[in-house]
Amino acid sequence: MVAVLQGFWLIAVVIAVGWFIAHTKLFGREGQQMLARLTFWVGSPALLFLVVADADAAVLFSGFLFATLAGVFVTAGLYLLLARLVLRRPLSHAVMGGMSVSYVNANNLGVPIAVYVLGDASWAAPILLMQLLLLQPMWLAALDATGRGTVSVRRLVLSPITNPLTIGSLLGLVVALTGVELPAMVREPVDLIGGLAIPCMLLAFGISLRLSPLPTGRGTLAELSAMVLLKLAVMPAVTWLVAGPVLGLSTPEVLGAVVMASLPTAQNVFILAVAYRKGETLARDSVFATTFLAMPAMLLVVVLMGVG
């Protein structure tokens, strides 16, 4: 438990530094965007390449991934039913809400938490691959269909292969599946560049917390509360049920799956909401609320699972 608390503390301190440098106006929006671009285009692809390359291929396509998928689809399905049948929300609004409760911040927070709390960055690899290769194209298709009435095949095809995170992950997957041993002259520069990713992403995340607007309350409190409950309670619970009692995975696998399922809504959900002009307030408030509550939720998961 001490090691877990130290991991959470380390992450919280770096995020707090990001918040502080934004509060003192040392870094603003431009600084946040610079850190985000550096992470997205340079640091994270290198880090994900090594994370996936070093990951056990059996874990990447195992019950761990199946339990994660179960949590994602059950949670998204419950929200869609609630939004359409109970709250009577428009279909485009429901789609954005479904994405908000099922698409987790696997990069900016998932990788650091996997490293410092779970002790192995490879725990983030399956959910990263699943989101980049399956969920992102799926939600883009749904947004296209609800917003334009048609699905952009070109967007679906180009989305994965133009995303640097996907490219880095797929190259790493090739290494993992083939068992190629990377020579030091290749691995060491990539390792050095990948070292940029975690501190930069946490600092940028802290800056965004300080600069992001507070929830306005224009969306109903009941809907936002339901979304937070689905994201931070139902999704981890379903993942635990499938990973533990149903599949009988080992304790580290169950813990890894449940902690990853407890991650907050990814910030790029809000970016997509702005791009499509659908559910912007809903997406923003979901990101804001789940981000502030995710750390306590994950700590509670660790305590309830009795990790020493």
N, C-alpha and C positions, 0 to 999 in steps of 0.2 A: 504493500500500500504506500509506503514511503516513496518508492521509486515512481509510482504512478502520480502521486501528489507533486513530486519534483518535476515530472514531465509537464503537468498542467501549469505549474508555477512558471516554468521556463517560457512556455508559450505565452502565458498571460503577461509576463514582464515585457517581452518583445512587442506584443500588441500594444501594451500601455505606452511604451516608448514612441510607437507610431502615433498614438493618440496625442501624446504630449508635444511632439514636434509639429503636429498640425495645430494644436491649441495655441502654441507660442508663435505660430505663423512662420516657423522656420521652413516648413514644407506646406505647400498648398495643393490645389488640384493638379497643377503641372507636375509637381514632385510625385504625387500619387500616380499620375498617368505614366511618368517616366519609370517608376519602380514596377508598375504593372506591366508595361511593355517589355521591360528588361526580363521580368519573370516569364511572361507569356512566350516571347520569341526566342529567348536565349537560355535562361536558367532552367525553367521547367522541362523543356524538351530534352535537355541533357540529363537532368535528374531522372525523368521518367524512363529514358532509354536504359539507364543503369538499373533502376528499380525493377523494371520488367525483365531485363536481361538476367538479373540475378535471382528472380523469382522462380519458385518451383512451378513448372508448367502444370503439374497435377493440381496445385492450389488455384491456378488461374481458371481452370475449367473443372472445378470440383463442386461438392455440396455447398461450400462457402459461397460460390457465385449463385447457385440455385436459391439458397436462403435469402441472399440479397435481392434477387429478382422477385421472389415471393413478397418480400416486404414492400418493394417498390410498386408492384402491380396491385396488391390488395389496398394499399394506402391511396394510390391514385384513383382506383375504382370506387372506394368509399366516398372520396371527396366528390367525384363526378356525380354519383347518385345523390348526395346531399345537395349539391349545387343545382342540379336539374329538377329533382323531384320535390325537394323541400323548400329550398330558397328561391327556386324558379329563376335562376340566373341565365343569361344568354349563353349559347354554346361556346362562343369565343372566350367569354369570361371564365366559364367552367374549365376550358382547356388550359388557360393560363394558371388557374388555381390548381389544377391537377399537376401541372409541371412544378408549381411552387412547393407542393407537399412531397414530391417524389424525387426531385433532382437536387442532389446534395453538393455541398461545397467540398468536393473530394480533393481538389488541388490546393487551394489556399489554406485550408485548415486540415483536410484529410491527411495529406502527406506529413505535415509536422506532427500531428497527433499520432499517426502510425509510427513515426520515428521515435518520438520522445515519451509516449504513453504506452504504446504496444510493443515498442522495442524493435520494430522491423518495418521499413517503408513498404515492403512487398504486400502488406495487408491492404494498402490503398490501391494496388494495381488492378485487381479484378473489377472493382466498382468504377475506376477510371476508364478502363477499357469498355465496360458495359455502357457507361453513359456516353462516351464519345462515339462508339460504333453502333449502338442500338437506340438508346433513349433520345439522344439529340436529333438524329434523323426522324425518329418517330414523332416527336413533338413538333419539329419543323413542318412535317407533313400535315399534322393536325392544324397548326396555325395557318398554313397556306390554305387548307381546305375551308376553314371557318372564315378566314379573312378575305380570300379571293374567289373562293368557290372551286378552285383547281389546285392541284398539287404540282409544285415545281420539281420535275425530275432532275433538272440540271442542278438545282440547289442541293437536293438530296445526295447526288453523286459527288459533287464537288466539296460539300461540307466536311466530310471526314478527311479527304486527301489534301485539303488546303489548310487544315488545322495543324499547327506545329506540335501540339500536344499529342495528337493522333499519330503524326508521322514518327515522333520520337518513341511513342509506345509500340507502334507496329514494328519499327526497326529492332527494338528491344525484344519483342516477341519472337522475331526471326532468330535472334541469338539464343533465346531461351529454348526454343523448340529444336534447334539444330545442335545445341550443346557446344557452339564455337567458343573457344577460349580467347578472350580479347587480349592482344599484346599490350604491355605496359605503355608503349609509346602512343597507343590509341586511347586506352582507358584513362590514364592519368590526366590528360588535358580535359577530357569530358567530365571527369570527376571534379576537377577544379572549377570548371564552369558551372556544373550542377550545384556546387556549393553556394552559388549566388541565390538559388531559388528560395529556400526556406526563410532566411532572414528578410529578403526583399518582399516576399509575399506577406509575411506577418506584419512588417512595417506598413506596407500599403494597406493591409486590412485595418490596422489601427488608425491610420489616417482617414480611411473611409468612414469609420465609426464616428470620428469627430466631425467630419464634414457633411455626412449624410443627414438629410432632414428627418426630424422626428415624425412618427406616424400622425397623420392629420385626423384620423377618425372618420373620414368620409365613407370608408367602407364600414359595414356593420361590425360592431365589436363581437357579436356572436359568431360571425363567419370567420373572423381572424382568430378568435379563440379556438374554434373548431380546427382550423388549419394548423395552429401550433400544437394542439393535442394530437392530431393525426401525425404530424411530422416528428415530434419528439417523444411520443408515447406509443402510438399504434404501430408505426413503422418498425421501431426497435423491438416491440413485443412480438409482432408477426415474424420478424427475422429470427428472434430467439426461439420461438415455437418451432419453426421449421429446422433451424440449425441444431437445436438441442434435442427435444423430445421426439421429433419426427425422424431426423437424419442421424442423430446420435454422434455428432461431430465432437472432436476433442474440446476441452475447456478453452485452450488458446484460440481455436478456430471460432467457437461460439462467441467469445469475448470480442474478437476482432470484427466479426460480422455485425454484432450488436452495436459496438462503438461506432463503426462506420455508418450504420443506419441512423445513429443519433446525431449525425452532423447536421448543421443548419442548411437552410435553402441557399443554393448557389447564387452569387451575385449576378451571374450572367443571365439568370431568369429575368431579372429586372431590365437588363439591357435588351433582351428580346421583346419584353412587354413594351418598351419605349419604341423599338423598331417597328412593331406591328400596331402600336397604338391601341392595345387591348389589355385591360386589367393592370394598368401601370401602378395605380395606388395599391391595389391588392398585392401585386408582386413586391413592391417596395416595402410595404408594411410586413409582409411575410418574411422577407430577408432580415429586416430590422429586428422583429420580435424573436425569431428563431435563433438569430445570431447571439443575442444577449442571454438567451435561456439555454443554449446548447451546452456550454461548459458545465453548469450545474447538472444538467440532464445526464451528460456523459459520466460525470463524477458519481452521480447516483447509481448509474448502471454498474460501474466498477464496484461500488460498495455492496449493492444488492447481490452481485455475483460472487462476493466474498473473495476478491483477488487480494492476495497478500503481497 
